[in-house]
Amino acid sequence: MLENGKEYCTCKRKKCPRHGDCKACLEHHRLNSRYLPYCKRKKSRGEKADS
């Protein structure tokens, strides 16, 4: 199970070398990014929740 509570990565950046590797992704965003990882962002108003 991944950090997002799902069995698969919900990030839309499929070509990212960290896609599906939550530990590496969270570390990258903690050190190098001003944005939260895709799975940790708040859902926008128009975006449907994953079920």
C-alpha positions in Angstrom: 0.0 0.0 0.0 1.3 3.5 -0.9 1.4 6.6 1.2 -1.8 7.8 -0.5 -3.7 4.8 0.9 -4.2 3.3 -2.5 -2.6 0.4 -4.3 -1.4 2.6 -7.1 0.3 6.0 -7.5 -2.3 8.8 -8.2 0.3 11.2 -9.6 -0.3 12.4 -13.1 3.4 12.6 -14.0 3.8 9.0 -15.3 7.3 9.6 -16.7 8.7 10.8 -13.3 11.5 8.5 -12.1 9.9 8.6 -8.6 6.4 7.6 -9.9 5.1 4.8 -7.6 8.0 5.3 -5.1 6.4 7.3 -2.3 9.4 7.4 0.0 11.7 8.9 -2.8 8.9 11.3 -3.9 8.2 12.6 -0.4 11.9 13.1 0.2 12.3 14.9 -3.1 9.4 17.3 -2.4 10.7 17.9 1.2 14.2 18.9 -0.1 13.8 20.3 -3.6 10.3 21.5 -4.3 8.0 24.3 -3.3 5.0 22.2 -4.1 3.4 19.3 -2.2 3.4 15.9 -3.8 0.4 15.3 -6.0 -1.1 12.8 -3.5 -0.8 15.3 -0.6 -2.5 18.3 -2.4 -6.0 19.4 -1.5 -8.5 18.5 -4.2 -9.6 21.4 -6.3 -13.2 22.2 -6.6 -13.6 20.7 -10.1 -11.6 17.6 -9.4 -13.5 14.4 -8.6 -12.4 12.4 -5.6 -10.9 8.9 -6.3 -13.1 6.1 -5.0 
